[in-house]
Amino acid sequence: MRAVAVFPKERTVRLIEREEPNVRTPFDVKLRVLEVGVCGTDRELCGFVHGSPPPGSDHFILGHESLAEVIETGREVNAFKSGDVVVAGVRLPC
């Protein structure tokens, strides 16, 4: 799958290929993104104004404001089922 990635140390933004994720734990939910919004946070990340990648990574993946379809869930997930349309809540500390 393709994703837009921001590499702060390189000061680059580029399209990258990533492996499709799998449901690995009983609590995972796998989504198929339908729509993605671009917000001020994305603009600031692409402008290298703030932010640092998650631990163990050298880049961010943009798209935290998205509409998605649930395509698979772990066995302990009861609140969602395949076919549900959802908006993911992403919150990172400042």
Long-range contacts (C-beta under 8 A, 24 or more apart in sequence): 3-61, 3-62, 3-63, 4-61, 4-62, 4-63, 5-59, 5-60, 5-61, 5-62, 6-45, 6-46, 6-48, 6-51, 6-59, 6-60, 6-62, 7-58, 7-59, 8-48, 8-51, 8-52, 8-53, 8-59, 8-60, 9-58, 10-58, 11-48, 13-46, 16-59, 18-61, 23-72, 23-73, 23-74, 25-74, 26-74, 26-75, 26-76, 26-77, 27-74, 27-76, 27-77, 28-73, 28-74, 28-77, 29-70, 29-72, 29-73, 29-74, 29-77, 29-80, 30-70, 30-71, 30-72, 30-73, 31-68, 31-69, 31-70, 31-71, 31-86, 31-88, 32-68, 32-69, 32-71, 33-63, 33-66, 33-67, 33-68, 34-66, 34-67, 34-68, 34-69, 34-85, 35-66, 35-67, 36-62, 36-63, 36-65, 36-66, 36-67, 37-65, 37-66, 38-62, 38-65, 39-64, 39-65, 64-88, 64-90
